[in-house]
Amino acid sequence: QVQLVESGGGLVQPGGSLRLSCVASESIFSLYAMGWYRQAPGKQRELVAVITIGGITNYEDSVKGRFTISRDNAKNTVYLQMNSLKPEDTAVYYCNTQGGTMPWGQGTQVTVSS
């Protein structure tokens, strides 16, 4: 069973940056469009960034221009570069296929606060 392990979260001040990583236990990234999701307290999990097999990216409106998703298939890793972070970006961040078809990992907590 594929395992997804997210890392790179932390506490950052507004306007700061973080880079999240997601490593898969198997070579799946070349087979699926991958996405980064987030879930804030009391809210549903939402998809914020997607990267297709061909490298085309798409973003939820609130993160456009601030977040960048990328992938390294050879390393079984997907990244999310987050810049100009805002308090409303505070959430647990997860990676998964675009359809959320893999078992969910534990996520990585991102807290944006002064």
VMD Tcl script that draws the C-alpha trace (Angstrom):
set ca {
  {0.00 0.00 0.00}
  {1.36 3.38 -1.00}
  {2.38 5.66 1.83}
  {2.56 9.45 1.50}
  {4.73 11.36 3.95}
  {4.49 15.13 4.13}
  {7.06 17.37 5.78}
  {8.32 20.95 5.89}
  {5.58 22.65 7.85}
  {6.11 24.92 10.80}
  {5.41 28.27 12.38}
  {6.09 31.29 10.18}
  {5.29 34.98 10.35}
  {2.94 36.59 7.85}
  {4.82 37.28 4.64}
  {7.19 34.39 5.21}
  {7.86 31.29 3.14}
  {7.86 27.53 3.56}
  {8.59 24.63 1.26}
  {6.60 21.48 1.78}
  {7.67 18.06 0.53}
  {5.70 14.88 -0.03}
  {7.48 11.59 -0.56}
  {5.73 8.45 -1.76}
  {6.82 4.95 -0.84}
  {6.37 3.84 -4.44}
  {6.89 5.37 -7.86}
  {3.41 6.72 -8.40}
  {4.00 10.31 -9.37}
  {4.64 9.52 -13.00}
  {1.24 7.82 -13.16}
  {-1.04 10.42 -11.57}
  {-1.80 14.08 -11.45}
  {-0.83 15.09 -7.92}
  {-2.25 17.70 -5.64}
  {-1.69 19.53 -2.40}
  {-4.68 19.84 -0.10}
  {-5.20 21.68 3.15}
  {-7.63 21.48 6.01}
  {-8.10 24.32 8.45}
  {-9.79 23.77 11.83}
  {-13.53 23.40 11.43}
  {-13.33 23.41 7.64}
  {-13.42 20.81 4.92}
  {-10.27 19.66 3.19}
  {-9.69 21.66 0.02}
  {-7.49 21.17 -3.01}
  {-5.14 24.14 -3.45}
  {-2.68 23.08 -6.14}
  {-2.46 20.42 -8.85}
  {0.29 19.30 -11.18}
  {-0.48 16.98 -14.08}
  {1.70 14.19 -15.39}
  {2.84 16.57 -18.09}
  {3.71 19.29 -15.60}
  {0.74 21.60 -16.11}
  {-0.19 23.35 -12.88}
  {-3.40 24.82 -11.55}
  {-4.15 26.67 -8.34}
  {-7.04 27.64 -6.17}
  {-7.67 31.36 -6.48}
  {-6.56 32.30 -2.97}
  {-3.04 30.91 -3.50}
  {-2.43 31.92 -7.12}
  {0.78 33.87 -7.49}
  {1.99 32.81 -4.03}
  {2.21 29.00 -4.15}
  {4.12 26.85 -6.64}
  {3.70 23.11 -7.01}
  {6.43 21.00 -8.59}
  {7.40 17.37 -8.84}
  {10.52 15.23 -9.11}
  {9.39 11.84 -10.36}
  {12.86 10.34 -9.94}
  {12.73 11.16 -6.22}
  {9.04 10.25 -5.83}
  {8.57 13.73 -4.40}
  {6.10 16.55 -4.86}
  {6.83 20.02 -3.51}
  {4.79 23.05 -2.57}
  {6.68 26.33 -2.36}
  {4.61 28.79 -0.36}
  {5.50 32.48 -0.37}
  {3.84 35.59 1.05}
  {2.06 33.44 3.59}
  {-1.06 34.78 5.28}
  {-2.76 33.80 8.55}
  {-5.59 32.28 6.52}
  {-3.10 29.79 5.06}
  {-2.89 28.14 8.49}
  {-3.92 24.51 8.07}
  {-2.70 20.94 7.93}
  {-1.36 20.32 4.44}
  {-1.59 16.96 2.67}
  {-0.59 15.60 -0.70}
  {-2.49 13.00 -2.69}
  {-3.56 12.27 -6.22}
  {-5.88 14.80 -7.78}
  {-8.79 12.56 -6.91}
  {-7.57 11.75 -3.42}
  {-7.33 8.06 -4.28}
  {-4.35 7.12 -2.13}
  {-4.39 6.59 1.66}
  {-3.96 9.96 3.34}
  {-0.74 10.70 5.15}
  {-0.46 12.44 8.49}
  {-0.06 15.85 6.89}
  {2.19 18.69 7.97}
  {1.02 21.62 10.08}
  {1.50 25.12 8.73}
  {0.85 27.96 11.14}
  {1.10 31.57 9.99}
  {1.09 33.92 12.92}
  {2.97 36.88 14.33}
}
mol new
graphics top color blue
foreach p $ca { graphics top sphere $p radius 0.5 }
foreach p [lrange $ca 0 end-1] q [lrange $ca 1 end] { graphics top cylinder $p $q radius 0.2 }
display resetview
